[in-house]
Amino acid sequence: MHSFTKLLSAAFIACTAGPTMATIFSVSPGDDLQAAIDAASTGDTIEFAPGTYTVTDELYIYNKGITLK
């Protein structure tokens, strides 16, 4: 019976943990775009405020699963 209680507890924790909430990162002209990309995780969104963005270096976005908006 003791192992059944452990199994039931593990199942309850797995069902109630749920997915994590996605984060929205807001960037403005002059912000460090690569820092926002690096901080974002799968499912997150980076929103760009209106304006002109000057990028002088390459931006690295490989298999991040993020949305640029």
C-alpha angles and dihedrals in degrees: 000000000000093000090049090056090051091049092048091049092050091049091050092051092048092051097046098043091078127178121310119251118255117243126227114214115199117205131185132197108288095029121123101262094187090054090055091048092048092050093050122094132199110301095021124124130220111205119199119215115224114277145079118303119200113199115192098171133045116271116225116216108158121165092329097138092219132140123234112204 
